Amino acid sequence: MKTTFSYDHYYKYSEIKNNLEYFEKTYPHLCKTEVNCVTAEGRNQYVVILTNQNTGDPLAKPGWYLDGNIHAGEVTSSMAAMHTIDYLLTNYDTDPEIRKILDTMTIYVIPRVTPDGAETYLTTPYTLRSANRDYLPEEGGIKEEDLDGDDVIRMMRIPTPYGAWKKDPKNPDSMVLRDPSDTEGDFYDIFPEGIMEEYDGDENLKTKKASWGLDFNRNFPFGWFPDARQSGAGKYPLSNPETKAIVDFVLAHPNIGGAAIGHTSGGIILYPPGTRKSTSAPSNDIKVLKAIAKMGQEELGYLPMNIFDSFMTDQDNYDSGALDDWFYQSQGIPAYTMEFWDLATKAGVPMDWGMDRTADQDKSIERFNACMKWVKENAPQYYSPWTEYDHPYFGKVELGGFNYKFTHQNPPEHLLNTECENDTRFNIRFIKAMPKLVIESLSKKEVSENIYEITAVVGNRGYLPTNLTEEAINLKVDKPVIVAIEGGKLLSGKAEEKAGNLAGYAYTQTGVFFYGNIATRAAAKAKKKITWLVQADKATTITVKASQEKAGTDTKTIIL
């Protein structure tokens, strides 16, 4: 795919900033960059607005939302978002499909939600969930540190007769659990590479709780619970400026009709609802959500699944407060979480997302060791064998393993571009599923001298209905199509008629019927006819305008 910049490494903040400035300068009529918020360390959370500003008000066009890097270490998602921006702008002049998208729609992209957190992730040995801000810190335990100066925090195995681990007899580089009869031999505890902070208590070791524990994807308003229920949730919903800025932006841009939210990893496409079973959602919504997710599966090779049914291991104390659920379950907007990159499948031991993932620890260890082997063979620059180290507290220990950041959480750089390209292909297909309002026809009929019957047929040519989902109707956040008329004196009808919701072709009833024929049983209710009586002189111009915040605007005129 043709792009202006390369996607073979992970961008630090300065490179994102410079590339966005280039796009805005090079394509001033197509690209506008706004500062959505300024972080604690003075970096900008950027929003990129992509549309042909010469073809109408961006808010009057159907809108679509994309983001990346809600979690600091999930930098593949910000690269995928930057790739989509790049591809749309670079190919506008040469690709009719891209030109039509930017002429008729508005694309909103927040490529890096947490620039402070991502910068820490990319420039230090540390990992973190969302932001490098202390949150409910606790003292004591083994604190992650890069002891040997290789800029990576790996595993640390500590010899101890109390350890739960032993070397794999078949491969001493791998570790397996002791079985109940293992009473003789060399045993180990395995902790992150780090230093020991003293703490009150017994001699049993523990990993120190991360001080940077904020989780932005537990801080959104729908289904928020306090930290006692879900770690990292924050003091209250939207207590983080980065998350508040997203919600404020979406609410200020009511044309947004779909959302793709970037995360890593796992190689899955998650669709809502995430706080209740999918059978509790409107069946037409689930049908539509699955159909769009299937396009993602075709482009990315990822398995689509409902968040609650298949992804939540605990359906009583489930994780919530996530952005995708806020989009769908409070705003009625179809939203997807893209979990990029799937090392386990590359290693030949894919996750079984439908099973109880906490039940089979042996399978998880087998998967981990297979991933380690894959890294050693395919990304050896990110692998280190067990190496002895003289620890100031524990004495002789061994450090080793892979660089988690660019093997498990994100792909090695030589595989990054493929992830980005596949996601851009899906994004384009998702964008094209938005509702599209048109005035199919506008006609006149003179019923008596200077009295005219004006008839407009308004339609939705998009896949999604103008209300987007039935959930939006249930939430009472759907807005009707408004059809307005100007010119002459109105004798019957209203100057602004409410045409209600117009279905998209997603709602067309199709199937294979008797004798095996395929057929349309009933077309979607995607059109509405509206009639007025107008008194006007000949040669008067009548203007009809149809508008709906998710489906856009269309205007037609007729001369009497």
N, C-alpha and C positions, 0 to 999 in steps of 0.2 A: 504494500500500500504506500502511495506517495505521501510523504510528510516533509516538512521543512527541517525538523530537528530529528536527531537519532534517539532511539529508545533502547539503548544497550547499557545503560547505567542508571543509577537512582539519583534524581535531582535533589540537590540541597535547595534551601530557600532562595538563595541568590539566583540560581539558574531558573527556577520557576518565575521569579520576579522579572528577570531579564527577558525570558521568552514571551511572557505576557505583554511586556512593554513593546517588544518587537511586533507582536501580532496587532496590538492596538494602533501602532504607528503605521504599519504596512497596510492594514485593512480597516481604516477609520470608519467606513460606512457599514462594516460587518461586525466589528468587535469593539465592545466597550467594557472596560474593567473598572469595578468599583471596590472600595474597601468596605467589607461587611462588618468587620470589627478589628480592633487593634489588641494584640495579646499582651500579656503581662510583661513580656520581654521586648515589646515594641515591634513585633512583626505583624504583617497584615494578613487577615483572612480575606482572600480575594473572592469576588464573584465575577465571573466572566459572562457577559450577555452577548449572545451570538444571534444576529438577525440582520437582514438588509433594512437599514433604517430608512431607506428611500421608498420602501413599499408599505409604509404604514407604521403606526404606533406599535412598539413591541408588546404592550399590554393588550392590544386589540387582536393579537394573533394567538393561536393555541400555543401553550407553553409546555416545556418539559424540563425536568430537573435531574442533574447528575452531580455526585460528589465523590470524594475520596478522603481517606486518612482521618476518619473519626477516631480511629485507634492509631496511636503514634507509630507503631512498628509496621503497620500494614501499608507500606509505601508503594507496593504494586498498584494499589487502587488510585493513588494520586498520579502515578505514571499513566495508567489507563485513561484517566480523565484528561490529562494533558494531551495524550495521543488523539482523543476524540476532538478536542478543540483544534489541534493542529490539522487533522485530516479534513475537517469541515472547511476550514479557512483556506488551506493550501489548494484544495480541489474545487473551490467554488466556481472559478472561471472556466473550468474544463469539463466538469461533470454535471450534466443536466439534473440528475437526481439530487445532488447536494445543493445546486442553485435553487431548485424548487423548495427544498426544506428551509433554507435561510431566507428565501423571499416570502414564504407564507407562514413561517413559524418562528418562535423565539425559544432558544436553548439557553438555559441557565446552568452554569457549572461552578461549583466550589471545589477546585482541585485539591486543596489541602486544608481540611477543617482545623487541624491542630498544628500549625507551623512550628510552635515552640517544641512540642513533643517530638515531632518528626525530626527536627534539627538535632535534638539530643540523641535520638536513636541513631542518626546517620553519622554523627561526629564524635561519639563516645562509645565505650564498650557496653554501655548500659542498655537494658530493655525496659520498657515501660508501657502502661496501658494507653493512656491518653495525654497526660500533661505532666511536665516536670515541676509539679507543685505539691508540696507536702499535704497529705490528707490522712488524718487520724493515724499518725506515726506511732509505732511501738518500738521499744528499745529491746536489744538483746537478741542473740542468735548469730547464725552465720550470714554475714552481709555480703552480697555479691560485689566482687572486686576483681579486676584484672591483675592477677598476681605476677605473671611472668612477662608482662609488658608486650604481648602480641596483639593488643587492642580487641581481644575477644574474651568474653566470660564463658568458659566451657564447663564441663563436669569436673568434679573433684572427688576421687575415691579415697576413702580413709580406711586403712586396715583396722579392724576391731573384731574381737570374738563375738560381739553382740550384733554384728551387721546382718542385714537381711539379704545381701547380695553375694554372689560368688561369680568367678569367671566361668564363662561357658566352656565346658570341656571340649567342645568341638571347635571353638574359636575364642582364644583367650582375650581378643580385643573386645568381645561382646560380653555383656553381663546378663545373668539370669538370676531368678530368685532361688534361694535355698529351699529345698523341700523339707518336709517335717523330719526326715531321718538324717539330715546333714548336721552331724554333731562334731565332725573332725574336718579340718581343712582351713584354708584361708578365706576369711569373710570380710565384707566391706560395708560401710555406709557410703552413699553417694549423695553429695550435696553440690550446689553450684559453687564454682570457684569463688573463694572469698575469704574474708577475714572473720575472726571470732570476736563478737562483742559480748562481754560478760552480761549475765542477767541473773536476777534472783530466781532461785529454783534449784532443781536437782541437776544431776550430771548428764541428763539425756539431752542430746543435741536437737536443734531445730533450725530451720531456715528462718531468718528474720523476715517479718512481713515487709513488703515493699512500701516505702514511704510515699512513693509517687503512685498512689493507688486509685486516683480518679478514673472512672470509666464513663466517658461521655455518652456511650450508648445505653446507659442506665439512667440518664439524667433528663430524658424527654418527658413531656407531661403525661402521656397516656400510659397508665399502668405503673406509674412510679411508686416505688417502695423505698423506705429508708435503708441505711447501710446495714442494719441488723438483718434485713431480709436479703439484700443483694449488695455485695461489696462494690464500693466505688460509686454509689448512686448519687453522692453529693448531699449537701445540706437540705436542699429542696429542689423541686423541678426547675430546670433552666438556671441553676445557681452558677453555672459556668458561662462566661460571656460568649464562648465559642458556640455553645448549643443554643443559647438565647438568640444569638444573631441569625442562626439558621431558621428558627421558627418565625422570628419577626420578618425575615425576608420572604419566606413562603407565604405568610399571611398578607404581606404587602403586594404579592404578585398572584392574584387569584386566577390568572390564566393557566397556572401550572396544572397539568392533567395527568402526569405520570412521573415516577421517580425511580432512579437506579442509584443505589447506595453501595459504595465500594468498600470491601473488607478483604482480609485474607485470614485463614486459608482453608482448604478442604475440597475445592472444586465442586461447589454446589450452588444452586440458585434457590434462594429461600423466598417464599411468598407468604403473605399474611392470610388469616389472622395468626398472631403469635401468642395470644393470651387465652385462647379457647380453641376447641376442636374445629376443624375446617367444616364439619357437618353442621355447625351452628351458624355459618355464614350463608348468605344467599347463594343458592346453587348456581345462578347465572354468573355471579362474581367469581366463584371458584372455576367455572368453565373458562371464563375469560383469562383469569390469572394463570391457569395452566397453559392456555393456548399461547400466551405471550412468553411464558417461561420455556415452552417447547422451542421457540425460536432461539432462545439463549442456549439451550442444549444443542441445537443444530450448529450454532456458531462456535461455542466454547467447549462442547463436549461434556458439560457439567450436568449433574443430576438435579432436576427440579424437585423440590419437596416443600410441603407446608411446614412452617416454623414449629407450630405447636405439636402436630401429629408425629413428626419424624425427627425433629432436631432437639426438642426439649427432653432431657433425660429424666427430669423431675416435673411432673405435670401438676403437682400440688404447690410446690415452691418454685415455680418457673421464673426464669429471668424475664424482666419486662422493663418498661421505660425506654424502649428502643425507638429509633427514628422511623423505621418502616411501619411499626404499629401506629405511631402518631399520625403518619400520613393516611393510612387506610382506615383505622378505627376511630379517628376523630375528624378527619377531613374527607373521607370517602375517596381518596386518591390511590389508584393501584401503585404499589411500590414493591421493589425487589431489593434484596440484599445479595450482592454478588460476592461469594467467597472465592477469590481467585487462588489459583495454584494448588496442585494436588500432588505432593511428594509421595504419599503412600501408594497411589496408583502407579506412579512412575517406578516405584520400588517393587511393584508386583504384589503388594498386600493392601488392597484398597479397603477403605472404611466400609463397614456395613451400617449405614446410617439408620436403618430400621430396627436394629437390635438395641438391647440395653448395653450401652457402651461402657458402663461401669462394671459389668458382670464378668467379663472375660479378660482378666489382667494378663494372662499368659499370651493371649492374642495381641494385646497392645505392646507387650515387650517384643514379641516376634516382629511386629510391624516396625517398632523403633529400630531394632537391629538391622532389619532390611533397609530402612531409610539410611542408616549409617553406612551400610555397604554401598548403596547407590551413590551417596555423596563421595565416598572414597574413590569410586570408579569414574564418576561423571563430573565432579566438581572438586578435585583433590586440593585446590587452593583453599578450600574451606574446611579441610579435615586435618586433624592433628592426632597422632597416636598417643596412647598413654605415655606420659613423660614424668619422671620422678621430679618432685619439687620439695624443698626443705621448708616446710610451713612453720612460721614462728610459734604457733600454738599447738599444732597437731604433730609436728615432727615430719617424718617422711610420708608424703602423700603422692598421688599421681593426678596429673591434669591431662585432659584429653577430650576428644569428641569433635562434633562439627560446630561450625559457626551457625547457630540456630537462625540468625537473622536472614541470611541469604541462601538458605537451603530448605528449611522447613517452613518458616513464616512467609518468605518471599522466594521467588525463583532465582537461581544463579543468573547473572546478568546476560549470559548468552541465550537464555530462554525467555527473557523479559519481553522482547518485542513481539513474540508470538502471542503472548497473553494479551498485550495491548491491542494488537490488530484484531484478534477474535472478538474482543469486547467492543471495539468500535463498530464492527459489523453488526453485532447484536443491538447496540445503541441506535444505529440508524434504522433498523427494522422496528424497534420499539417506538421510536419517534414517529414513524409513519403510521402507527396504530392510533394516534390521537384523533379525537373527533374533528370533523371539518364541516363547518356550516356554509351552505351556499343557498342562493336564491336560484332555484332551478328555472323558473320562468316568471315573467311579469307580463300580464296581458290586460287589454282594455276592451270594453264593449259599450258602445253608446246606447243607452236604453231610452233616452229621450233627449230633446235638445239641451245640450250643455250638461247633461247628467250621464255619468260614466260609472260602469261597474269595473273596478280594478281588482284583479285577482293575482295573488302571488302564491307560488308554490315554493316552500322553504324546505330544504333537506339537509341531512347529515350524511356526508359521503365517507366518513371515517369508520374505523372498526369499532371503537368504543362509542357508547352513547354520550349524548351531551352532558348527562349527569354523571358520567364515568362509571359509577357502580350503583347497585341497589343499596349498598351500605350508606351511600350519600343520601339517598331518599329517606332511609330509616333514621339517619341522623338529622334530617331536615336542613342539610347544608347544600342541597342541590338548588340551582338557580334556573328559571325557565328561559327558553329562547324568547327574545323580545323582537317583535317585528313592528317597525315604526313607518308611518307614511307622512309625507309632506307634499304640499302643493294643492291648490284649490280649496274648496269648502267641504268639509266632511259631513255627509248626510247620514251615514250609518257606519257602524264599526267604531273602533277607538283609534286615536292617534298612535297609541302604543298597545299592540295586542300581545298578550302572553300566549305563546304557542306551546308551552309546557316543555317536556323532555322529548327529544328525538332519538330513537334507538339507532345504534350503529349496525353494520351488517353482522356483527357478532351475534345479534339476536335473531337473525334469519333462521327459520326452522328447516333443517335439511335432513336427508337420510336416504337410506336404501329401502325401497318399499316393495310391494307385491310384484312378483316376477323379476325381482332383482334390479329394477330401474332405480337410478338415482334421481332425486327430485327435490324441489323446493316445496315444502308443504305450505309455508306461509312466509311472505317477505317480512323483514323487520319493519316496524312502524317508524320509518326513518324520514317521512315527509309529512308536511301539514299544509293544507290549502287555507288561505285567508282572503276574505273578500270585503271590499269597502264600496260604498256609493259616494261619489265625489261630484260636486258641482264645480265646473270650471269652464273657462273659455277654451276654444280650440287653440292649439299651439302651447298650452300650458304644460310645463314639465312636472311630472309626478316622480318623486323619489321614494323608494322603499329601501329601508335598511334593516337587515336581520343581524342580531348580535347575541352572543352568549359567552360568558367569561372563559369557559374552557374550550369552546369550539370556534372562537374567532368572530369575524365580522364580514358581511358581504353587502354590497350596495348595488342597486340597479335603478335605472331611470327609464321613463317612457314618456313620449310626447303625445298629447291628446290631439 
